[in-house]
Amino acid sequence: MSHDRRRAPLDVPALRRALLAPAGPLARLDVVEVSASTNTELVGAVRAAPGGWPAPAALVAEHQAAGRGRAGRSWETPPRAALTVSVLLRPRLAASGLGWLPLLAGLAVARAVDAAGVEGAALKWPNDVLLPAADVAPGLGRYRKVAGVLAEVVPGVPDAPGPAVVVGVGLNVDQAATELPVPTATSLALAGAEADRGVLLDTLVRELAGLTAELEAAGGDAAAAGLAARYAAASATLGTAVRAELAGGRDVVEGEAVRVAADGALVLATAEGERTVTAGDVHHLRAQPGHR
């Protein structure tokens, strides 16, 4: 298959037939050619016209020119080489359960990657999806990053029946090594897969909707829903030594990542006892030497 063919545009009519209700889980699906950031664009659209964005809804960009990651990091993709999508959710969850949404998005991405024929996807708390690598990379161990997740509560939008949350995913699909932003990144193509972005989107959206419904049905209790165990089984972080650099340079916490708390925070066993850090606290989470 030629490189140009792999970078064919998304088949929007087919995606709408598959993903829009009643056949699929979405109430709205928009696909744009270029977006500076699908998260920024979708958050702004929902704030401007909440009634025009029933949930779940998705905004997909063929080319993301100035995407945002955690802690203000930027992320850009070549046209039609990645899956860049933001999903609007209105989960029936208390605020304490919202911390699980980016973790569930990671599980959904891992499932889509597995369905594309790439084995071994693992989750780095709180927002990265990794693929195995032959050698060690600083902060990642024997992994490379293939996808990132960014979840944001939309401010200023009525919270009935639940808060409006935008979950953005950037998944590297067809990039060559020279097209990736850092040497610690990878793509499905570099892992040997010729993945169809439309199929990846279909799987990702269905998985995320299903996982969110499971969490809602358990009243936000990820352990009772079996989701905490599924996350732990896929985690590249739990059971390893990590260094958490807190936002603003306030502190550094080192220890073994032992579990994910009920609200999605990470619990570390340190020399001074257990310490809990939230995704909002952490600027960088790095694997320590000896990371598997």
C-alpha positions in Angstrom: 0.0 0.0 0.0 1.4 3.4 -1.0 2.1 6.1 1.6 -0.4 8.4 -0.2 -3.1 5.8 0.0 -2.6 5.2 3.7 -3.1 9.0 4.1 -6.5 9.0 2.5 -9.1 11.3 4.0 -11.6 10.0 6.5 -14.9 8.7 4.9 -17.2 11.0 6.7 -20.5 9.8 5.4 -19.6 6.2 6.4 -18.4 7.3 9.8 -21.7 9.2 10.4 -23.7 6.1 9.3 -21.8 4.0 11.7 -21.4 6.3 14.7 -24.4 8.5 14.9 -27.5 7.3 16.8 -29.4 5.0 16.5 -26.6 2.8 14.9 -23.8 4.2 17.1 -23.2 6.0 20.3 -22.8 9.6 19.1 -25.4 12.4 18.9 -23.2 14.6 16.7 -20.0 14.1 14.7 -18.1 16.9 13.0 -15.0 16.4 10.9 -12.9 19.4 9.9 -9.9 19.7 7.6 -7.7 21.7 10.0 -8.0 22.6 13.7 -5.5 24.4 15.9 -6.7 22.2 18.7 -9.8 20.0 18.7 -10.1 20.4 22.5 -9.9 24.2 22.4 -12.4 24.3 19.5 -14.9 21.9 21.0 -14.8 23.6 24.5 -15.4 26.9 22.9 -18.2 25.6 20.7 -20.0 24.0 23.7 -19.7 27.1 25.8 -21.0 29.3 22.9 -24.0 27.0 22.1 -24.5 24.2 24.7 -27.8 23.2 23.1 -26.1 22.5 19.8 -23.8 19.9 21.3 -25.8 17.0 22.7 -23.6 14.3 24.2 -21.8 12.2 23.3 -20.4 14.2 20.4 -17.1 14.2 18.6 -15.0 16.7 16.7 -12.3 15.2 14.5 -9.5 17.1 12.6 -7.7 15.8 9.6 -4.8 18.0 10.6 -4.2 19.5 14.1 -1.9 22.5 13.9 -1.4 23.5 17.5 -2.8 20.8 19.8 -2.5 21.0 23.5 -1.3 18.4 25.9 -1.0 18.4 29.7 0.8 21.3 31.3 0.5 23.5 28.2 2.6 21.3 26.0 2.0 21.6 22.3 1.4 18.8 19.8 1.1 19.0 16.0 0.3 16.3 13.5 1.0 16.0 9.7 -2.2 16.1 7.7 -4.1 12.7 7.7 -1.2 11.0 9.6 -2.8 10.8 13.0 -6.2 10.4 14.7 -7.0 13.7 16.5 -10.4 13.7 18.1 -12.2 15.3 21.0 -15.3 13.7 22.5 -17.9 15.6 24.5 -19.3 13.7 27.4 -22.0 14.6 30.0 -21.4 11.7 32.4 -23.8 11.2 35.3 -21.0 11.3 37.8 -20.0 13.2 40.9 -16.9 15.4 40.6 -14.9 12.7 42.4 -15.5 10.3 39.5 -14.3 12.6 36.7 -10.7 11.8 37.3 -11.3 8.4 35.8 -12.4 9.7 32.4 -8.8 10.3 31.0 -7.9 6.9 32.4 -10.8 5.3 30.7 -9.9 7.1 27.5 -6.5 5.5 27.7 -8.1 2.1 28.0 -10.3 2.9 25.0 -7.2 3.9 22.9 -5.3 0.7 24.0 -8.3 -1.4 22.8 -8.3 0.4 19.5 -4.6 -0.1 19.1 -5.0 -3.8 19.9 -7.8 -4.2 17.4 -5.5 -2.6 14.8 -3.1 -5.5 15.3 -0.5 -3.8 17.6 0.0 -5.8 20.8 1.4 -4.7 24.1 -0.1 -1.2 24.5 0.3 0.0 28.0 -0.9 3.0 30.0 1.3 5.6 31.7 -0.7 7.4 34.4 -2.5 9.8 33.8 -2.7 10.4 30.1 -0.2 8.5 27.8 -0.6 5.3 25.8 2.7 3.5 25.2 4.0 0.8 22.9 6.9 -1.6 23.8 10.4 -0.7 22.6 13.6 -2.6 22.4 15.7 -0.1 24.3 15.3 2.2 27.3 14.2 5.8 26.9 14.7 8.4 29.7 11.5 8.6 31.8 9.7 5.9 29.8 11.7 2.8 30.2 11.3 0.3 27.4 8.3 2.1 25.9 7.6 4.9 23.4 4.5 7.2 23.4 1.9 6.5 20.7 -1.0 8.6 22.1 -1.9 11.2 24.6 -5.1 12.2 26.3 -6.3 15.5 27.7 -9.6 15.8 29.6 -11.2 19.2 30.5 -14.3 20.2 32.3 -16.1 22.8 30.2 -16.6 25.9 32.3 -19.8 27.9 32.4 -22.1 25.2 31.2 -25.1 24.0 33.2 -24.2 20.7 34.9 -27.6 18.9 34.4 -27.7 15.9 33.9 -23.9 16.0 34.5 -20.9 18.2 33.9 -19.7 18.7 30.3 -16.3 17.2 29.8 -14.2 17.2 26.7 -11.8 14.3 26.3 -9.2 14.8 23.6 -7.1 12.0 22.1 -4.1 12.3 19.7 -3.0 8.9 18.3 0.0 8.6 16.1 -1.0 6.4 13.2 1.1 6.8 10.1 4.0 9.1 11.0 7.5 8.2 10.0 10.2 8.7 12.7 11.2 12.0 11.1 7.6 13.3 11.5 7.4 12.7 15.2 8.0 15.6 17.6 10.4 13.7 19.9 12.5 10.6 19.7 10.5 9.0 22.6 7.4 9.0 20.4 6.3 6.3 18.0 3.4 5.5 15.7 1.3 2.5 14.7 3.1 2.5 11.3 6.5 2.2 13.0 5.0 -0.7 15.0 4.3 -2.4 11.7 0.6 -1.7 11.3 -1.3 -0.2 8.4 -4.2 1.1 10.5 -7.3 2.7 9.1 -8.1 5.9 11.0 -11.8 5.5 10.5 -11.7 2.0 12.0 -9.6 3.4 14.9 -12.1 6.2 15.5 -15.1 3.8 15.5 -13.4 1.5 18.0 -12.2 4.3 20.2 -15.6 6.1 20.4 -17.5 2.9 21.1 -15.1 1.8 23.8 -15.0 5.2 25.5 -18.8 5.4 25.5 -19.1 1.9 26.8 -16.5 2.4 29.6 -18.1 5.6 30.7 -21.5 3.9 30.8 -20.0 1.2 33.0 -18.6 3.8 35.4 -21.9 5.6 35.5 -23.8 2.3 36.3 -21.5 1.7 39.2 -22.1 5.2 40.6 -18.6 6.4 39.8 -17.0 3.5 41.7 -14.3 2.2 39.3 -13.3 -0.6 41.6 -16.9 -2.0 41.8 -17.3 -1.7 38.0 -14.1 -3.7 37.5 -12.5 -0.8 35.7 -9.8 -0.2 38.3 -8.6 -3.8 37.8 -8.6 -3.5 34.0 -6.7 -0.3 34.2 -4.1 -1.8 36.6 -3.7 -4.8 34.3 -2.8 -2.4 31.4 -0.7 0.0 33.5 3.0 0.6 32.8 3.2 2.8 35.9 1.8 0.7 38.7 4.4 -1.5 40.4 7.3 0.7 39.2 9.5 3.4 40.8 8.6 6.9 39.6 9.5 10.5 40.1 6.6 12.9 40.2 7.6 16.5 39.5 4.8 18.7 40.8 3.5 21.7 38.9 5.1 25.0 39.6 8.3 23.3 40.8 6.6 23.0 44.3 7.9 19.6 45.1 9.2 16.3 43.9 7.8 13.0 45.1 9.7 9.7 44.5 8.4 6.2 45.3 6.7 3.2 44.0 3.4 3.6 42.2 1.2 1.2 44.2 -2.4 1.9 43.1 -4.9 4.3 41.6 -7.2 5.9 44.2 -11.0 6.0 44.0 -10.9 9.5 42.4 -8.2 8.5 39.8 -5.3 10.0 41.6 -2.0 8.0 41.9 -0.8 6.6 45.2 2.9 6.4 45.7 4.7 4.5 48.5 7.5 6.8 49.6 10.2 6.6 52.3 7.9 8.8 54.4 4.7 6.8 53.8 2.0 6.9 51.2 1.6 10.0 49.1 -1.3 10.8 46.7 -0.8 13.0 43.6 -3.5 14.1 41.2 -3.2 14.7 37.5 -3.5 18.4 38.1 -0.6 18.3 40.6 1.9 16.6 38.3 3.9 18.4 35.7 6.0 15.4 34.8 5.9 11.7 35.8 9.1 9.9 35.0 10.1 6.3 35.3 13.1 5.8 37.6 16.1 3.7 36.6 15.2 0.0 36.6 11.7 0.7 35.1 10.5 -2.4 33.3 
